[in-house]
Amino acid sequence: MVENSAAVAAYDASSIQVLEGLSAVRKRPGMYIGSTDARGLHHLIYEVVDNSIDEVLAGACTEISVTLHQDGSCTVIDNGRGIPIDVHPKYHKPTLEIVMTILHAGSKFDKGAYKVSGGLHGVGLHVVNALSEWFEVQVLRGGKRYFQRYELGVPVAPLKTLGSAEGTGTEAHFLPDKSVFETTIFEKETVERRLKELSFLNPQVTIHFSDERDGTQSTFHHAGGISEFVTDLNTATAPLFSPPITLHAKRDSTDIELAMQYNDGYNDTTLAFVNNIHTVDGGTHVIGLRAGLTRTLNDYARSHGFIKGEKESLTGEDVREGLTCVLSVKVLEPQFEGQTKAKLGNSEVKGQVESAVNEKLQEYLEEHPSVAQSLLAKAVQASQAREAARKARELTRRKGLLEGGGLPGKLADCHSRDPAACELFIVEGDSAGGTSKQGRDREFQAILPLRGKILNVEKARLDKMLANDAIRSLITAIGAGLGDELDLTKLRYHKIILMADADVDGAHIRTLLLTLFYRKMPQLIQQGHIYIAQPPLYRLQKGAKIVYAYSDDERDKTVQEFGGGRGITIQRFKGLGEMTAEQLSETTMNPMKRTLLKVTVEDAAKANDILQILMGEEVEPRRNYIHAHAVEVTNLDI
């Protein structure tokens, strides 16, 4: 631990308040970490790291290190003030033990200890402790090192002193409980992505990451803050200007920071954070940002002749075309929806952000007319394309498509009219479409075959997208519309399942579809309506016994279980069309036997990033990606 001598507010036992006693975290873990899948597992690391980041926000921490160990455990070390260890004056226990074992015990409720905090609910360490097989904490304070171990949330021995030590800080080492989580294997890339994100949002901290499982190490430090974040996000695109626009303002107790840059693409990427927490579902701060951006650019466009009069105006979609921006707000008392903090609810923040964007962006545009010229010209072009798209949309409505009056001819619809019970399989090609139509349950399963690869919406405006037959059929079948007009109450199927071949072409089609949903219908992903089917790769038979294998490892394991290779018939499915209707139903479509992967926002964003690199206009990022990942190729189609 590195000594940090910054002058900061007092942080001791009196800073800790207890709001209520023990709670059955282990009984209902999803209430506290969102889920018990891989996403919930990684939330454990984020909760511990967020405590360290709170020390950074308090001006008390400059170094954080995160280590993934061979045994599946994780260690997080910071050089903050260290969790208080003295006996709490009211509860007569070491403060560390209260923080670790009592729900809603923490200094986040005391404005004196933390003015701004991401760990709002004060349950971070308690929840991680409750959901770990064991949790060991070491604290450096007052020239001594203290230690306590917990098992399943319960201390196994009193707090003890290990000896003298220099500096201050906290070391948390924990092993997730296998009986709670569906998987306990941390994904290196997922952890790295969050740590890198935090280093952009907190330019004063240096974050070290190491993975003992493969020996890799990384260090993240970005003195340029969120301006560097935007530059990094735009790596695979061609920015219209450089460096990004950066705005900083304070409204009452709210601190507002914005970095934005336009590129030559047609989509917008907005990442919003509240007290370092990524609010993936947006909230009042994002509403304020969009309102301020639209109002400011319209005012500038009118006053400088880009548009004429009050009748003409740029819409929110127009001014966000090609926009990449990061919004970071620090709120004294944030109100989130749920413990996982996906959406901000503070009503006052909307007006604060809108006012700040309006004032600061207006000043910037007046002082940088060349930048204003480039981004307004793009917005006006987007407006013209939107008008063309409106005419195309009206034409398709008159033909009875988007209103649901005429469903796509290739759609084999289901009998049920209850959206909550209905599933739509999006299938690659007519051959697989025919097989899946025979293998489906007609009562609640619909099939939509797509011929070939759909349009890459990453490089197409809305008017061109709506002119694409495959995409138009898909939008019509789903029924909810797209973009700002998307209405989930009109959704015709609550499960939309991508079912493509397990090869390179199938992966490409899935990526194109995920990009379409991520860019044009993000609410479908956010509300958990998009899934990926998992068809088997192999069918193994020995005598009357038949086993399906979903990977090469499963195939090899099954061969061993069959007693070797003699007498075993192995069939490799190169595509869904090679399977019989019965086989496809049994392995991939039957809800009682199949495996579906729910697509999360993180999955879709990752797929979109890869598409930007591999299919975007910039050659250099593509070359670098291929060089970096060529060694990972196992099956190459030539």
N, C-alpha and C positions, 0 to 999 in steps of 0.2 A: 504494500500500500504506500502511496506517495503522500507525503505531508502536504497539506494545503492550509496556509496560514491566513486566508482571506478573512477580513473582518465581517462577520455575519451575525444575524440575530441569535439570541440565546436559544438553545435546543436541549432541554433536559426533561426530567420526569413531569414537571408541571405543565409541559406542552402537550401532554397526552391526555385525551379525554376518552372515556368509554361510554358508548351510546347504548349498548345492550349486551347481553351475555352470549354464551355459546349458541351456535346455530348448526343445523344439520347440513353442513356444506357437503359432506360426503354422500348424503342421501339424495341431494338435488344439485349436483355440481353445475349443471347447465344454467341454473339461475345466476351463477357467479362468473362463469367463464364462457358462456354461450353454448358450448357443446363439449362432448367427450371424444371427438374425433381429432384429427391432426391439428385443426385450427385451435381447438381448446387446449391441446397439449402445448402448443407454442405460446399460448396466452400466459402460461405459467412463467416463461422467461420474460415476457413483456411486462408482467406485473412487477417482477423483481427489478428489472432494469428501469422501469418507470419510477421506482422509489429512488434510484440513484440519480435519475434525471431531475427529479424534484429537488435534490440537493444541488444540482447544477443551476436550476432556476433560482435557488436561494443564494447563489453566489458562493457555495461552500464546496464545490466539487469540480475538478478539472480532468480527471482520469477515470475511465471505466473499462474493465476488462471482462470479457465473457468467454468461457471455455466449455466446450462439449467434450465429455470424457468417454473413454472406451466402454465403461460399464453402463452408459446411458444416462448418467447424471450430468448436471450442469452447475458451473460455479460462476457467480457474478461478484466482482470486487469493485469497490469505489473508494475514493479518498475524500469522502464527505465527512460530516461531523461524527458519524457513528451513531447507531441507535442508542438512546439513553439506557443505562443499565442500573441506575440507582433505584432504590425502592420507591414506588409510587406513593405519594403522601395519602391518597385516599383508599387505594386498593391493597396496600401493604404487600405487594409482590414486586420483583424486579420489573422495571418498565419494559425491558426486552420481552419478557415472558408474556406480558399483557398484550403487546403488539402482535406476538406470534400466535396467541391462543384464544383471544377474545374478539369476536366479530364486531366491526365498527369501532375498534380501538385504534386511534392514530392521531397524529398531530395535524392531519389535513383539515380537521374541524376547528382548529385553533388558528385564526388569521395571523397571530403573532409569529408562529413558527414557519409557516409557509404562506406567502402572499398569493402565489399561484401554484397550482398543483394539478398533475394529471391523475394522480391516485385519489380521486375525489372521495370515493366511498370508504376509504380507510380499511378495505378488506384485502388488499393485495397480498401481503406476506401471510396473513392468516389463512387465506384460501389456498395459496401454494403449499403451505405447511400441512393443511388438512388433506390435500390431495397428493401428498408425497409419502413414499414408504418411509423415508427419513429425511430430515432437514437439519443441517448443522450450520450454526451461525457463529462467526467470530466478530468481535467488536473491538476496535482500537479507540480508547478514550482515556484522557487523563494520564497518559504515560503507561497504561497497562493494556494487556490483551485478555479479553474475556471470551468464554466459550459456553455454548449450550447445544445439546442434541435433542431432537424431537423425533418420535416415531408415530406415524399416522396422526400427527397433530398434537401429540401429548409429550411433554418433556420427560425424558427418561432419567434425568438427574438435575439437581439444582445448578444454577449458574455458577461457573467457577472461573477463577483467575489463572491464566496460563503463565503469566510472568510479565515482566516489563516490556514495553514496546514504544517505538517512536511514531509520531504522526497520529492521524485519526482516520476512521473509515469503517466500512462494513464488508464482510465476506459472507456470502450466502451460497451454500452447497446443498443441492437437493436431488433426490431421485424420484421421478414421477411414479405413482402407484399403478402397477400393471392391472390391478383389479378394477380400476376406475376408467382408464383410457383404452380406446379401441386400438391405438398404437402408441408406443412410448419411444419411438425412434425420431429424434429431432432431425429436421431437414436443414442441412447447412445453408442452402440458398435462401430459404425462407428467413432464417435468423439473420443472415448477412444483410438481406434487403431491408429489414427493419432497423438494424443498427446503422446502416448507411443513411437511411432516412432520418434517423435521430441526429446524426452528425451534421446533416444539412440544416436541420431545424435549430440546432444548438451549436453555433460555430465556435463557441468558447471551450468545448469539450473535445477530448481525444478518446476514441473508443477502439480498444484492441479486441480482436476476435481470433480465437484459435480452435481448431477441431483436431483433437488428438486421434480421432479415428482414421484420418488420412494425412495428418501432419501439416495441413494448410494453416496459414496465418494471414491476417489482414489487419490494417490499421486505417481507421476512418477519421479524417479531420478536414473540415471544409470551412476555411476562414471566410469565404465569400457567402456563406449561408444559403438562403433560399434562392438567391440569384444563380449560384452555382448549381442548385437543384434543378432549376428550369433549363439551364444549359445542358445538364446531363440528360434530362428527359428529351431534349431536342437533338440528341446526338445523331440519330438516324434520319433527320429531316434537314431541310434547307431553310434556316431562319431568314425572315425578311429584313431584320436589323439585328445589330449586336452592339453592346451587351443588352440583356433583358431590362425592361423598365422595372424599377424598384420603388416602392412607395412605403412610407412608414408614418403612422399617425397614432395619436392617443385620443380617445373619446371617453371622458370620465375615467373610470378605472380600467377600461379595456384597451389593450395594446394591439394594434393592427399592423401587420406586415404583409406586403403583397409583392410578388415578382411575376412578371408576365412577358411573353414573347410570342410573336406570330411566326408561323412557318408557311410554306407553300402548299400544305396539305388542306384537307377539307373537314377534318374532325377537330374537336376540342378536347383537351385534357386538363381537368381542374382537380387538383389535389388540395383538400381543405383539412386543416388541423386546428384543434382547440387544446391549448396547454399540452402540445406535442402528441395528442391522441388523434389518429387518423379517423375523421368522421366520414366513413365511406358512404353513408346515406345522406350526407349534406346537413342541412339545417338552416337556421335563421341567418348565419354568417354567409352562407353560399347564396341565399336569396338576396341578401343585401349587396353582395358583390355583383351579381348579375344585373340587379336593378340599377346600381350605380354605373356600371360599365355601359349598359344600353343608353341610359339617360345622357351620360357625358359624351359619348361618341355621336349621338344624334344632335346634341347641341353644337358640337364642334363642326359636324358635317353641314349643318344649316348655315352656321355663321361664316363658313369658308367655301360655300358654294358646291359642296359635294352632292347635296340633295336640295330640292327646292320646296319651299313653303311647308306648311303644316301637314298637308295631305300625304306627302312622301315621308317615310320614316324607315329606319333600319330596325329589324326585329332582334330579339335576343339571339336567335340562331345565326343571323347575319353577322353580328359583331363578335360571335364566338367561333366563327369558322377559322380553323387554323391556329386557334389560341392554345398555348400551353401556359398554365399559370399555377402558382402555389400560393395559397392563402394560409397564413398562420396568425391566429388570434390568441391572446392570453386574456382569460376571463377570470375575475376574482371568484365568483360563485357560479360556475357553469351548471346548467341543468340538462343532463343527458337523458336520452330515452334508453333505460336499461343499464345494467352494469358494464356491458361491453362497449358502451359509449359510441354507438354508430351514428347518432344524430343529435345535433344541438337544438335545444328548445327555447333558450333565452330570447324573449320577444324584443328586448331593447337592443340586442346585438345587431339585428337587421338594420335599424336606422343608423347605428353607429358606423357600421361598415359601409353602408350606402353613402353616407355623408363624407366619410374619409376618402373613398374612391372618387367621388365626384370632385371634391376639392383638389386632391393631390394629382389625379390624372389630368384634370383640366390644366393645372399649372405645367405639368410635364409636356403636354401636347403643344402648348403655346411656346414653350422654350425649345422644343425639338420638332420643328415643322417638317423635316424630311421623314422622320419616323411616323409622324401623324399622316403624312401623305401616303406612305406605303400601306399602313394598316387600314386607313379609310378607303383607299382604292380597292383593297381586297374585300372589305365589307360591302361596298357598293356592287362589286362583281357577284358576291354571294346573294345580294338582294335581287339582282337581275336573274340569277339562276333559280332563286326561290320562286320568282314569278313564273318562270318556265315550268318549274315543278308543280306549281299550283294548277296551271292549265292542264298538265299531264294527269294530275290527280283528279281534276274535275272530269276529264275524259274517261278515266277508268271508272269513276263513280257512275257516270252516265251509262257505262256498259254493265253496271251492276256488280263490279268486282269488290272494291274496298268496303262497300256497305254490307257485304255478306249476301247480296241478292243472288249472286252467281258464284258459287265456289269453284275452285280450279278443277278442270276436267280430270286431271290425274289423281285428285284426292279421293281415296277410298275412306269415306267418313264412317264413324261409329253410330250405333243406334241411340245411345244415351245422349240426353241433352243437358246433363248435369256436369258443368265444367270441372268441378272438383273431383269427379270420378273418371274423367276422360283423359286419354293419353294420345299424343300425336308423335308418331315415329317419322322422322325425316331420314329418308333412305337414299343411298347413292345408286342411281341407275335403275332402269326398267326391270332388269333381270332380278336383282335383289328385291325390288319393289313387288314383283309378282310372287316371289317366295314368301315375303313377309305378309302379303295380303292373305295368302293361304294359311299361314301359321298364326295369325292374330286371333284375338277374341273380339268378334265383331261388335259385341255389346258396348265395349268401352275403349277399344283401340283403333285409331285411325292411322292410315299410311299415306304419306306424301312422297313419291319418288322424285328426285331431282336428277335431271339429265346433265351429266358433266359438272364441272366446277362452276360455282356461282361467281358473280362479279366481285372483284376485290374492292369493297367499299372504302378502304383506306385511301384509295386514289381516285374516287369518283364523287361528284356532287350529287345532290338529291335528285335532280332532274334525270341524270343518266341512270341512277340507281332504279328509279321508278319505271324507266323504260326497259329494264331487264325482266324478261318473262319469269325466270325462276324466282327472283326476289319478290316480284309482284304476287306470284302464286303463294309464296311462303307467307307474306304479310296478310294476304286475304284469308288463308287457311287459319292462321293464328287469331285474327279477328280484332286485335286490340289497337291497331294503328302503329305509328312509330314517331320518334322524335318528341317534340313538345306536345304533340296531340295524342300520345299514347294513353290509353284508358284501360286499366287492368280489369275494370268491371265488365268489359266486352270480351275478355279472354275466353276462347272457346275450349281450351284444354289447359288444365293446371299442371300437367307434366308434358314437357316438350323434349323428346328424346332423340339425340343425334346417333344414328346407327350407320356407321361407315365401315368399310373394309379395314382389316388390321394390317395395312401396308402403307407405303409412302403416300400414295394418292389419297387414301382414306384419311390419313393424318392431315394432309393439305386441305381437304374438304372440311374437316372438323375445324381447322384453324380459320378458314374463311367464314364459316358459319358463326364461330365464336366472336370473330371480329365484328360481324354484322350485328349480333345481339349486343355486344359490349358498347359499340358506337351508337347504334340507332334505337335499341330497345333495352337499355341497361336495367330498367325496373324488373324485367323478366328474370335477370340473374340475381339482382338484389333480393327479390322475394322468393328465390329458390324454385323457379319453375323450369330451369334448364338442366338436363341430365345427359350423360354420355353412356350409351350401352356398352357392355363388355362381352363381345362374342368370343368364343373359344378359338384358339389357334390349331388345336389338334383333337382328333378323335382316336382313342386307343381301344382296341378290342382284343381280348383273349378269351376264346370260347364264347360263353354267353355274357361275359362281363364287359361292360362298356364304360369308359371313363373319358371325360373331356378335360383337356389341359389348356390353361390360359396363358402359359409362358413356357419357354424352353426348360426352365427349372422344374416346373410341374410335370412336364412330359418325362424328363429323366427320372424324377422321383417315382412316377407311376410305373415306368419300365422296371425299376428296381423292385417295386412292390409286386409286380407280376412275375418276378423271378427271373428276369433277364429278357433278352431280345427274341428268343426262339418262340415261335407260335403267336407272336404279337403283330397285329395289323395296325399301322399308324397312318392316319390320313391327315394331311396338312391342308387346312382351309385357307386358300389364297384370297377368297372373297366370300361375301354373304351369299352370292348367287350359287356357290358350289354346295351349299348346305340344303338339305331337304326342308320342307316346311315344318315337319315334325322336329327335326334337329334344331332349327332356328327358334321354334317356340319353346322347346324344352330348356335350351341353354341361355337364351337371350331375351325372350319376350314374356315368358310366364312369370308373373309377379311372385309366385311362390318359390321359384327356383333361380331366377336371374340375379345379377349384381348390377346395380346402377351407380354411377358416380355423379353426385350433385356438383354442378359447376359453381364455384364461388367467384366473387369479384376478383380475388387474387389470381385465380386460374385464368380468367378471361383476360386480365391485364397482361399476364405473362405471355399468353398466346398472341395478343395484339402487338406487344413489344417485338416478339420474334418476327411477326409478319412485317412490321415496319422495317426491320433490318433486312430481311430476306427479299422483300418485294417492293421496298421503297425506291425512291429516285437516287439515293446516295449509295455510291459503289463502295467507298472505303469501309463503312461499318459492316457491310456484307462480307467483304474480304477478310476483315479481322475476325468476324464470327466464325467463318468457315475454317480459318487457320486454327482458331482456339478449340473447335469442337470436332475437327476431322478425325481425331484419334478415337472418338466415341462411337463412330459408325460401325454397326455390326452387320447390317443388311443394306447393300447398295444396289439400287435399281439403275441399270445402264441401258 
